[in-house]
Structure formats: structure tokens, C-alpha cells
């Protein structure tokens, strides 16, 4: 007999099944699902918690007149603190300055905000050329405060 005739074909092992998984994979899959759920839950909670910021920034960035700056700040401040804030000068400035580390609203800003809130928009536009820099500065300051304020609860 010939040596080549004695050779037989290779016997291959069975294919490895991918299902059912070993118990360790179930545990790992459960951990990944739990972590994903917690991540989505906290991101959604943060998103909903900051809805008032997005709304206020949208109001500021739209073509709203400058007379609304004080009312936007007041609304954001009451939302952030979850309680009404007095519109008295010192109480309002203290509440604004307590929520931010670097940005400080001073009495000049309060004076400008209070003047703007009681002027007609046409008067603001007339004086925009003379007060343009201070109007722009206070609007930028308000937007920056809305984006960056933080209160400890």
C-alpha cells in the first residue's frame, strides 16, 4: 500500500458558538448597561436643570431691547435660587455677586440696568451712540453671568 493512500483528511473541531454567553459576559453586560443608564440619567438631569440658562441666553441673543436685561436677570436669579429675590439694589447685587467667582456687578451696572428697564426702546436706540459701549458691556456681562453662575445648594 502506498503511504499517500493512508493519509486521511483533517478533522476540524466544531465551530465555537457565540451564544449563549458565559456568565461573566452577562455580568459585564449588566454593568455596562447600568453605567450607560446612570450616565444618560445624569446628563438629562443636568440638561433639564440648565433649561432656564438656555432660555435666558436665547432671549439675550435675540433682538430683544436692552430694557429687558433686568427682567431676564431677575428671572434667571429666581430660577437659580428657587426663591424670589428682592429687587432692592443691595440685595439684588449681593445675590448676583454671590453666584459668581470673578464677575462682579457694581452700583454703576445697577444704575444702568435700572435706567434701561424703565426707558422706552426708542429712547435707548437714540442714546445707543453715546452709551453704546456701556450697553454692550452690560449685555456681555449679563450673558457671561448667565452662563457661568453657580450656587451651592
C-alpha positions as CSV (number, residue, x, y, z in Angstrom):
1,X,0.0,0.0,0.0
2,X,1.1,3.5,-0.8
3,X,1.8,5.9,2.1
4,X,-0.2,8.6,0.5
5,X,-3.3,6.5,0.4
6,X,-3.1,6.0,4.1
7,X,-3.5,9.7,4.8
8,X,-6.9,10.9,5.8
9,X,-8.4,14.4,5.8
10,X,-8.0,16.7,8.7
11,X,-10.7,16.5,11.3
12,X,-11.7,20.1,12.2
13,X,-13.2,20.9,15.6
14,X,-16.8,22.2,15.9
15,X,-17.3,25.9,15.4
16,X,-17.4,27.9,18.6
17,X,-20.8,29.2,19.3
18,X,-21.2,32.8,20.3
19,X,-24.4,32.2,22.1
20,X,-25.2,31.5,25.0
21,X,-22.5,33.6,26.6
22,X,-20.6,32.6,29.7
23,X,-21.9,34.0,33.0
24,X,-19.0,36.5,33.2
25,X,-20.2,38.2,30.0
26,X,-23.7,38.6,31.4
27,X,-22.3,40.4,34.5
28,X,-20.1,42.6,32.3
29,X,-23.1,43.4,30.0
30,X,-25.2,44.2,33.1
31,X,-22.5,46.6,34.4
32,X,-22.2,48.3,31.0
33,X,-26.0,48.8,30.8
34,X,-26.1,50.2,34.4
35,X,-23.3,52.6,33.8
36,X,-24.8,53.8,30.5
37,X,-28.2,54.3,32.2
38,X,-26.7,56.3,35.0
39,X,-24.7,58.4,32.6
40,X,-27.8,59.2,30.5
41,X,-29.9,59.9,33.6
42,X,-27.3,62.4,35.0
43,X,-26.8,64.1,31.6
44,X,-30.6,64.5,31.2
45,X,-30.9,65.8,34.7
46,X,-28.2,68.4,34.1
47,X,-29.7,69.3,30.8
48,X,-33.1,69.9,32.4
49,X,-31.6,71.8,35.3
50,X,-30.0,74.2,32.9
51,X,-33.0,74.9,30.7
52,X,-33.5,78.3,32.3
53,X,-30.0,79.3,31.2
54,X,-30.6,78.3,27.6
55,X,-33.8,80.2,27.6
56,X,-32.3,83.3,29.0
57,X,-29.3,83.2,26.7
58,X,-31.7,82.8,23.8
59,X,-33.6,85.9,25.0
60,X,-30.4,87.8,25.3
61,X,-29.1,86.8,21.9
62,X,-32.3,87.5,20.1
63,X,-33.0,91.1,19.0
64,X,-34.5,91.9,22.4
65,X,-34.2,95.5,23.5
66,X,-32.0,96.5,26.4
67,X,-34.9,97.3,28.6
68,X,-35.4,93.6,29.2
69,X,-32.0,92.9,30.7
70,X,-33.0,93.4,34.3
71,X,-36.1,91.3,34.0
72,X,-34.1,88.5,32.3
73,X,-31.5,88.6,35.1
74,X,-34.3,88.6,37.8
75,X,-35.9,85.6,36.2
76,X,-32.7,83.7,36.0
77,X,-31.8,84.5,39.5
78,X,-35.1,83.4,40.9
79,X,-34.8,80.1,38.9
80,X,-31.3,79.5,40.1
81,X,-32.1,80.2,43.8
82,X,-35.6,78.6,43.6
83,X,-37.0,81.5,45.5
84,X,-37.9,85.1,44.7
85,X,-35.2,87.8,45.1
86,X,-35.8,91.3,46.2
87,X,-35.3,94.0,43.5
88,X,-33.7,96.3,46.1
89,X,-30.3,97.4,44.9
90,X,-28.0,95.9,47.5
91,X,-30.0,92.6,47.9
92,X,-30.1,92.1,44.1
93,X,-26.4,92.9,43.7
94,X,-25.4,90.6,46.5
95,X,-27.5,87.8,45.1
96,X,-25.8,88.3,41.7
97,X,-22.3,88.5,43.0
98,X,-22.7,85.5,45.3
99,X,-23.3,83.2,42.4
100,X,-20.1,84.1,40.5
101,X,-16.4,84.0,41.5
102,X,-14.9,86.6,39.2
103,X,-17.6,88.7,37.7
104,X,-18.9,91.5,39.9
105,X,-21.8,93.7,39.3
106,X,-21.3,97.1,40.9
107,X,-23.5,100.1,41.5
108,X,-22.8,101.5,38.1
109,X,-24.1,98.4,36.5
110,X,-27.2,98.5,38.7
111,X,-27.8,102.1,37.8
112,X,-27.5,101.3,34.1
113,X,-29.8,98.3,34.4
114,X,-32.4,100.2,36.3
115,X,-32.3,103.1,33.9
116,X,-32.6,100.7,30.9
117,X,-35.5,98.9,32.4
118,X,-37.7,102.0,32.6
119,X,-36.8,103.6,29.3
120,X,-38.7,103.2,26.1
121,X,-36.8,101.2,23.5
122,X,-36.8,104.1,21.1
123,X,-35.1,106.3,23.7
124,X,-32.5,103.5,24.2
125,X,-31.8,103.4,20.5
126,X,-31.4,107.2,20.4
127,X,-28.8,107.1,23.2
128,X,-27.2,104.0,21.9
129,X,-24.5,106.0,20.1
130,X,-23.5,107.8,23.3
131,X,-24.0,104.8,25.7
132,X,-23.2,102.1,23.1
133,X,-20.0,100.9,24.9
134,X,-21.7,100.6,28.3
135,X,-24.8,99.0,26.8
136,X,-22.6,96.4,25.0
137,X,-20.6,95.9,28.2
138,X,-23.6,95.3,30.4
139,X,-25.2,92.9,27.9
140,X,-22.0,90.9,27.6
141,X,-21.7,90.9,31.4
142,X,-25.3,89.6,31.8
143,X,-24.7,86.8,29.2
144,X,-21.4,85.8,30.9
145,X,-23.1,85.8,34.3
146,X,-26.0,83.6,33.0
147,X,-23.5,81.1,31.5
148,X,-21.2,80.9,34.5
149,X,-23.1,81.5,37.7
150,X,-23.2,78.7,40.3
151,X,-24.9,78.4,43.6
152,X,-24.2,75.9,46.3
153,X,-27.4,74.2,47.5
